[in-house]
Amino acid sequence: MSKQSAWGEAMDQIQAMRIFIRIAELESFSRAAEDLNLPRATVSTTLKALEQKLGVRLFLRTTRQVKITAEGELYYQRCLQLLAALEEADTLFASQKNQPAGSVRIDMPHSLAREIVIPRLAEFNARYPLITLKLSANDNAIDLLDQGVDCVLRAWTLEGDNLQSRHIADLPQMTCASPAYLARKGIPDTLSDLSVHSTVGYFFRQHRPESQLEFADGAQIKMVILPCSLTVSGADAYVAAGKAGYGLVQASRLIISDALEKGELIEVLGHQLPPPMPLYIMYPPGRFLAPRVRVLLDWLIEIFAAENLKSR
């Protein structure tokens, strides 16, 4: 039997059960047909087919009354239970549209988790108390299906991983360095001044030079490759290397705001900023996104928009 045929048969069975229940409750084929807005012939034919399928008589019928049998009474109670369970299942996800529930596992870079997301998680918990979050902090690519992760937050798309992605924010970036480094190398005023400078290298999953800096020049992006004595993986190590004086770094303003306030990093070339860092949330492909995951995605868009406004 095909899936479509099986589905149709199941729906016919549910309809037959509903007709049977109304006949039992109203003790009349005619009133049941009227109540269900069905032809009386349909009600009679359906009940007859149901009895043949079950192999028992559900009603004793005369010209004056319809009386349920002992077998019919047992079947009536069971039908009530089954249809109640179906209705509960149907309303389960409808209710989750207003109050989603369940567990969501999300993976994101350490810096975003520490600086942006975790400090504001109390807002999400208050808004969606029935959702339990499992947050893993990781700067590298992961296999969502293999590790049981619902969605990941990254500054790049995972091409070739068959994931759906949604661009949720553009994080302003800046170029900076430690006071000790700038005291040694001088403060660059133009891109040509960078010829005497160095940078901190960064391992990227994308195919791009590890020691490349980028600067927005109108609609164009100018790329500058500088020498580096240290290459790292992970935003935390990258910023730490910048604070330690290993060279110029380019990072999101949201991530390094504390270091800027403490004077551990100083912005340079503020008139020629790096392009914004695009932020994506990615999840396994499918037609529908579970309500518990969708509300988390919407909340992340909301908080990063608010953080960007504050940083301006």
WOMOGI-V842977 format. One record per backbone hydrogen bond with DSSP energy under -0.5 kcal/mol. CO is the residue of the C=O (numbers start at 1). NH is the residue of the N-H. Records with the same first field share a line. If there is no record, write none. Layout:
CO=NH  NH
This chain:
2=6
3=7
4=8
5=9
6=10
7=11
8=12
9=13
10=14
11=15
12=16
13=17
14=18
15=19
16=20
17=21
18=22
19=23
20=24
21=25
22=26
23=27  28
27=66
28=32
29=33
30=34
31=35
32=36
33=37  38
34=37
39=43
40=44
41=45
42=46
43=47
44=48
45=49
46=50
47=51
48=52
49=53
50=54
51=55  56
56=58
58=69
59=61
60=67
65=62
67=60
69=73
70=74
71=75
72=76
73=77
74=78
75=79
76=80
77=81
78=82
79=83
80=84
81=85
82=86
83=87
84=88
85=89
86=90
87=91
88=92
89=93
90=94
91=95
92=96
93=97
94=97
95=98  99
102=132
104=106  134
105=150  151
106=136
107=153
108=138
109=113
110=114
111=115
112=116  117
113=118
117=120
118=121
120=123  124
121=125
122=126
123=127
124=128
128=131
130=102
131=133
132=104
133=135
134=106  136
136=108  138
142=144
143=147
144=148  149
150=284
151=107
152=154  282
153=109
154=280
157=159
158=161
162=285
164=283
166=168  281
169=279
170=172
171=277
172=253
174=251
175=268
176=249
177=266
178=182
179=183
180=184
181=185
182=186
186=188
188=269
190=193
191=194
192=195
193=196
194=197
197=227
198=248
199=201
201=232
202=204
206=208
209=212
210=202
211=226
213=224
215=222
217=220
220=217  222
221=223
222=215
224=213  226
227=199
230=201
232=203
234=238
235=239
236=240
237=241
238=242
239=243
240=244
241=246
242=178  245
248=200
249=176
251=174
252=255  256
253=257
256=260
257=261
258=262
259=264  265
260=263
266=177
268=175
269=272
273=216
276=278
277=171
279=168  169
280=154
281=166
282=152
283=164
288=290
290=293  294
291=295
292=296
293=297
294=298
295=299
296=300
297=301
298=302
299=303
300=304
301=305
302=306
303=307
304=308
305=309
306=310
307=311
308=312
309=312
